[in-house]
Amino acid sequence: MSKVIRQFHRWVALAFTVTVLATVVALAREEPLVWVSYTPLLPLALLFFSGAYLYTLPYLAKRRAARV
């Protein structure tokens, strides 16, 4: 399961990068589209939760090993 989460995290990081670049381009125009500035928020939230899970994996493994 962690392999799937890790792969998901990598793809979402790529999507986040693309949305940030698109936001920079959209806001640099003469008439900026302000709503575009909200598009990176969904990938950022997904990155936060998948990253928090991946961060806690080693600690959870140590805790499980200590119980056995």
Buried (B, 14 or more C-beta within 10 A) or exposed (E): EEEEBEEBBEEBBEBBEEBBEEBEEBEEEEEEEEEBBEBBEEBBEBBEEBBEBBEEEEEEEEEEEEEE
